[in-house]
Amino acid sequence: MEIVAAVFTEGFDLRQVAGPSTRIDLRGVYFSTVPPTPFPTTLEPHLVVLIRCPAGESGNGVLEVRFLRAGDGEQVARNVQPVQVDPGRFGYRLVKAELTFDEPGTIEAHCALDRGHVTVVPLTVLPVPT
């Protein structure tokens, strides 16, 4: 299996179309944000990871997402969950984490299936406007 894409999003919906085929509608994809409260602040962003399973593979694996602070690489959160995708199809996983920011900065979500290739998705928290 492999990760096709991973993005932070405000929301998503699934819908069926002719085929049968499924559409994933992503809303509010973002890579930076302003916190809702002054620092220190805690965010719980939604990370959507899209996964492909080629025909002939088992379709079973483990998704690990490590949230690392950019710069020093400190791990601030981690999520591990089983993944099952039918061979020849696509699937998704929703990953949530509680991320604390003492000041503006960036945390990177390091996403990997079965400890393979790592897809990195940054999330930058900007200063609160004055």
Contacts in CASP RR format, 6 or more apart in sequence:
PFRMAT RR
TARGET T0000
AUTHOR 0000-0000-0000
METHOD contacts of the structure
MODEL  1
MEIVAAVFTEGFDLRQVAGPSTRIDLRGVYFSTVPPTPFPTTLEPHLVVL
IRCPAGESGNGVLEVRFLRAGDGEQVARNVQPVQVDPGRFGYRLVKAELT
FDEPGTIEAHCALDRGHVTVVPLTVLPVPT
1 51 0 8 1.000
1 52 0 8 1.000
1 53 0 8 1.000
1 54 0 8 1.000
1 57 0 8 1.000
1 59 0 8 1.000
1 61 0 8 1.000
1 83 0 8 1.000
1 85 0 8 1.000
1 113 0 8 1.000
1 114 0 8 1.000
2 51 0 8 1.000
2 52 0 8 1.000
2 54 0 8 1.000
2 113 0 8 1.000
2 117 0 8 1.000
3 49 0 8 1.000
3 50 0 8 1.000
3 51 0 8 1.000
3 52 0 8 1.000
3 111 0 8 1.000
3 112 0 8 1.000
3 113 0 8 1.000
3 117 0 8 1.000
3 119 0 8 1.000
4 50 0 8 1.000
4 51 0 8 1.000
4 52 0 8 1.000
4 90 0 8 1.000
5 49 0 8 1.000
5 50 0 8 1.000
5 119 0 8 1.000
6 47 0 8 1.000
6 48 0 8 1.000
6 49 0 8 1.000
6 50 0 8 1.000
6 109 0 8 1.000
6 111 0 8 1.000
6 119 0 8 1.000
6 121 0 8 1.000
7 26 0 8 1.000
7 29 0 8 1.000
7 31 0 8 1.000
7 47 0 8 1.000
7 48 0 8 1.000
7 121 0 8 1.000
8 29 0 8 1.000
8 30 0 8 1.000
8 31 0 8 1.000
8 45 0 8 1.000
8 46 0 8 1.000
8 47 0 8 1.000
8 48 0 8 1.000
8 109 0 8 1.000
8 121 0 8 1.000
8 123 0 8 1.000
9 26 0 8 1.000
9 27 0 8 1.000
9 28 0 8 1.000
9 29 0 8 1.000
9 30 0 8 1.000
9 46 0 8 1.000
9 47 0 8 1.000
9 48 0 8 1.000
10 27 0 8 1.000
10 28 0 8 1.000
10 29 0 8 1.000
10 30 0 8 1.000
10 46 0 8 1.000
11 26 0 8 1.000
11 27 0 8 1.000
11 28 0 8 1.000
11 46 0 8 1.000
11 48 0 8 1.000
12 24 0 8 1.000
12 25 0 8 1.000
12 26 0 8 1.000
12 27 0 8 1.000
12 46 0 8 1.000
12 48 0 8 1.000
13 24 0 8 1.000
13 25 0 8 1.000
13 27 0 8 1.000
14 22 0 8 1.000
14 23 0 8 1.000
14 24 0 8 1.000
14 25 0 8 1.000
15 22 0 8 1.000
15 23 0 8 1.000
15 25 0 8 1.000
16 22 0 8 1.000
16 23 0 8 1.000
17 23 0 8 1.000
24 48 0 8 1.000
24 50 0 8 1.000
24 92 0 8 1.000
26 48 0 8 1.000
31 121 0 8 1.000
31 122 0 8 1.000
31 123 0 8 1.000
31 124 0 8 1.000
32 123 0 8 1.000
32 124 0 8 1.000
32 125 0 8 1.000
32 126 0 8 1.000
33 43 0 8 1.000
33 45 0 8 1.000
33 123 0 8 1.000
33 124 0 8 1.000
33 125 0 8 1.000
33 126 0 8 1.000
34 125 0 8 1.000
34 126 0 8 1.000
34 127 0 8 1.000
34 128 0 8 1.000
34 129 0 8 1.000
35 41 0 8 1.000
35 43 0 8 1.000
35 101 0 8 1.000
35 125 0 8 1.000
35 128 0 8 1.000
38 128 0 8 1.000
39 101 0 8 1.000
39 102 0 8 1.000
39 103 0 8 1.000
39 104 0 8 1.000
39 128 0 8 1.000
40 100 0 8 1.000
40 101 0 8 1.000
40 102 0 8 1.000
40 103 0 8 1.000
41 100 0 8 1.000
41 101 0 8 1.000
41 125 0 8 1.000
42 98 0 8 1.000
42 99 0 8 1.000
42 100 0 8 1.000
42 101 0 8 1.000
43 98 0 8 1.000
43 99 0 8 1.000
43 101 0 8 1.000
43 125 0 8 1.000
44 96 0 8 1.000
44 97 0 8 1.000
44 98 0 8 1.000
44 99 0 8 1.000
45 96 0 8 1.000
45 97 0 8 1.000
45 99 0 8 1.000
45 123 0 8 1.000
46 94 0 8 1.000
46 95 0 8 1.000
46 96 0 8 1.000
47 65 0 8 1.000
47 94 0 8 1.000
47 95 0 8 1.000
47 96 0 8 1.000
47 97 0 8 1.000
47 109 0 8 1.000
47 111 0 8 1.000
47 121 0 8 1.000
48 92 0 8 1.000
48 93 0 8 1.000
48 94 0 8 1.000
48 95 0 8 1.000
49 63 0 8 1.000
49 65 0 8 1.000
49 92 0 8 1.000
49 93 0 8 1.000
49 94 0 8 1.000
49 95 0 8 1.000
49 111 0 8 1.000
50 90 0 8 1.000
50 91 0 8 1.000
50 92 0 8 1.000
51 63 0 8 1.000
51 83 0 8 1.000
51 85 0 8 1.000
51 90 0 8 1.000
51 91 0 8 1.000
51 92 0 8 1.000
51 93 0 8 1.000
51 113 0 8 1.000
52 85 0 8 1.000
52 88 0 8 1.000
52 89 0 8 1.000
52 90 0 8 1.000
52 91 0 8 1.000
53 59 0 8 1.000
53 85 0 8 1.000
53 86 0 8 1.000
53 87 0 8 1.000
53 88 0 8 1.000
53 89 0 8 1.000
53 90 0 8 1.000
53 91 0 8 1.000
54 87 0 8 1.000
54 88 0 8 1.000
55 87 0 8 1.000
55 88 0 8 1.000
56 87 0 8 1.000
56 88 0 8 1.000
57 87 0 8 1.000
58 87 0 8 1.000
59 83 0 8 1.000
59 84 0 8 1.000
59 85 0 8 1.000
59 86 0 8 1.000
59 87 0 8 1.000
60 82 0 8 1.000
60 83 0 8 1.000
60 84 0 8 1.000
61 82 0 8 1.000
61 83 0 8 1.000
61 84 0 8 1.000
61 113 0 8 1.000
61 114 0 8 1.000
62 80 0 8 1.000
62 81 0 8 1.000
62 82 0 8 1.000
62 83 0 8 1.000
62 113 0 8 1.000
62 114 0 8 1.000
63 79 0 8 1.000
63 80 0 8 1.000
63 81 0 8 1.000
63 82 0 8 1.000
63 83 0 8 1.000
63 93 0 8 1.000
63 95 0 8 1.000
63 111 0 8 1.000
63 112 0 8 1.000
63 113 0 8 1.000
64 78 0 8 1.000
64 79 0 8 1.000
64 80 0 8 1.000
64 111 0 8 1.000
64 112 0 8 1.000
64 113 0 8 1.000
64 115 0 8 1.000
65 78 0 8 1.000
65 79 0 8 1.000
65 80 0 8 1.000
65 95 0 8 1.000
65 97 0 8 1.000
65 109 0 8 1.000
65 110 0 8 1.000
65 111 0 8 1.000
65 112 0 8 1.000
66 75 0 8 1.000
66 77 0 8 1.000
66 78 0 8 1.000
66 109 0 8 1.000
66 110 0 8 1.000
67 75 0 8 1.000
67 76 0 8 1.000
67 77 0 8 1.000
67 78 0 8 1.000
67 97 0 8 1.000
67 99 0 8 1.000
67 107 0 8 1.000
67 108 0 8 1.000
67 109 0 8 1.000
67 110 0 8 1.000
68 74 0 8 1.000
68 75 0 8 1.000
68 76 0 8 1.000
68 107 0 8 1.000
68 108 0 8 1.000
68 110 0 8 1.000
69 75 0 8 1.000
69 76 0 8 1.000
69 106 0 8 1.000
69 107 0 8 1.000
69 108 0 8 1.000
70 105 0 8 1.000
70 106 0 8 1.000
70 107 0 8 1.000
70 108 0 8 1.000
70 122 0 8 1.000
76 99 0 8 1.000
76 100 0 8 1.000
76 107 0 8 1.000
77 97 0 8 1.000
77 98 0 8 1.000
77 99 0 8 1.000
78 97 0 8 1.000
79 95 0 8 1.000
79 96 0 8 1.000
79 97 0 8 1.000
81 93 0 8 1.000
81 95 0 8 1.000
83 93 0 8 1.000
83 113 0 8 1.000
85 91 0 8 1.000
95 109 0 8 1.000
95 111 0 8 1.000
97 109 0 8 1.000
99 107 0 8 1.000
99 123 0 8 1.000
101 107 0 8 1.000
101 125 0 8 1.000
104 124 0 8 1.000
104 125 0 8 1.000
104 126 0 8 1.000
104 127 0 8 1.000
105 124 0 8 1.000
105 125 0 8 1.000
106 122 0 8 1.000
106 123 0 8 1.000
106 124 0 8 1.000
106 125 0 8 1.000
107 122 0 8 1.000
107 123 0 8 1.000
107 125 0 8 1.000
108 120 0 8 1.000
108 121 0 8 1.000
108 122 0 8 1.000
108 123 0 8 1.000
109 120 0 8 1.000
109 121 0 8 1.000
109 122 0 8 1.000
109 123 0 8 1.000
110 118 0 8 1.000
110 119 0 8 1.000
110 120 0 8 1.000
111 118 0 8 1.000
111 119 0 8 1.000
111 120 0 8 1.000
111 121 0 8 1.000
112 118 0 8 1.000
112 119 0 8 1.000
END
